[in-house]
Amino acid sequence: MTEKKETPTPPRKPDGIITTHRNGQTIVAELFFNHSGTETFRDKILKMILADKQE
């Protein structure tokens, strides 16, 4: 079997970083946006909040 050799893409820098502290732990989230997407950041956050409330 032959393997395809692709050139690795360089790691992308995050578009934003959120840091929060809870119960003695530090939580760091890196945000990557799809710049060609049609959904806004606000739409995505609202969808996550509503999904979290249903649990």
C-alpha positions as a Markdown table, in Angstrom:
| # | Residue | x | y | z |
|---|---|---|---|---|
| 1 | Met | 0.0 | 0.0 | 0.0 |
| 2 | Thr | 1.3 | 3.5 | -0.8 |
| 3 | Glu | 1.0 | 6.4 | 1.6 |
| 4 | Lys | 0.1 | 9.9 | 0.5 |
| 5 | Lys | 2.6 | 12.4 | 1.8 |
| 6 | Glu | 0.9 | 15.7 | 2.4 |
| 7 | Thr | 2.6 | 18.8 | 3.5 |
| 8 | Pro | 1.5 | 19.6 | 7.1 |
| 9 | Thr | -0.4 | 22.8 | 7.6 |
| 10 | Pro | 1.1 | 25.1 | 10.1 |
| 11 | Pro | -0.9 | 25.4 | 13.4 |
| 12 | Arg | -3.4 | 28.2 | 13.3 |
| 13 | Lys | -3.5 | 30.9 | 16.0 |
| 14 | Pro | -6.8 | 31.1 | 17.8 |
| 15 | Asp | -9.1 | 34.1 | 17.0 |
| 16 | Gly | -9.7 | 34.5 | 20.7 |
| 17 | Ile | -9.0 | 33.1 | 24.1 |
| 18 | Ile | -11.3 | 32.9 | 27.2 |
| 19 | Thr | -9.9 | 32.2 | 30.6 |
| 20 | Thr | -12.0 | 31.6 | 33.7 |
| 21 | His | -11.3 | 30.3 | 37.2 |
| 22 | Arg | -13.7 | 27.8 | 38.9 |
| 23 | Asn | -13.3 | 25.7 | 42.0 |
| 24 | Gly | -9.6 | 26.3 | 42.1 |
| 25 | Gln | -9.1 | 25.3 | 38.5 |
| 26 | Thr | -8.2 | 27.5 | 35.5 |
| 27 | Ile | -10.1 | 26.8 | 32.3 |
| 28 | Val | -8.7 | 28.1 | 29.1 |
| 29 | Ala | -10.7 | 28.0 | 25.8 |
| 30 | Glu | -9.2 | 28.8 | 22.5 |
| 31 | Leu | -11.8 | 30.2 | 20.0 |
| 32 | Phe | -11.5 | 29.5 | 16.2 |
| 33 | Phe | -14.0 | 31.2 | 14.0 |
| 34 | Asn | -15.1 | 30.0 | 10.6 |
| 35 | His | -14.7 | 33.2 | 8.6 |
| 36 | Ser | -16.7 | 31.9 | 5.7 |
| 37 | Gly | -19.6 | 30.7 | 7.9 |
| 38 | Thr | -23.0 | 32.3 | 8.0 |
| 39 | Glu | -23.7 | 31.8 | 11.7 |
| 40 | Thr | -22.5 | 34.6 | 14.1 |
| 41 | Phe | -20.7 | 34.0 | 17.3 |
| 42 | Arg | -23.8 | 35.2 | 19.2 |
| 43 | Asp | -25.9 | 32.6 | 17.4 |
| 44 | Lys | -23.5 | 29.8 | 18.4 |
| 45 | Ile | -23.2 | 30.9 | 22.1 |
| 46 | Leu | -27.0 | 31.2 | 22.4 |
| 47 | Lys | -27.4 | 27.7 | 20.9 |
| 48 | Met | -24.9 | 26.3 | 23.5 |
| 49 | Ile | -26.6 | 28.1 | 26.4 |
| 50 | Leu | -30.1 | 26.8 | 25.4 |
| 51 | Ala | -28.7 | 23.2 | 24.9 |
| 52 | Asp | -27.0 | 23.4 | 28.4 |
| 53 | Lys | -30.3 | 24.5 | 30.0 |
| 54 | Gln | -32.1 | 21.4 | 28.7 |
| 55 | Glu | -29.7 | 19.0 | 30.4 |
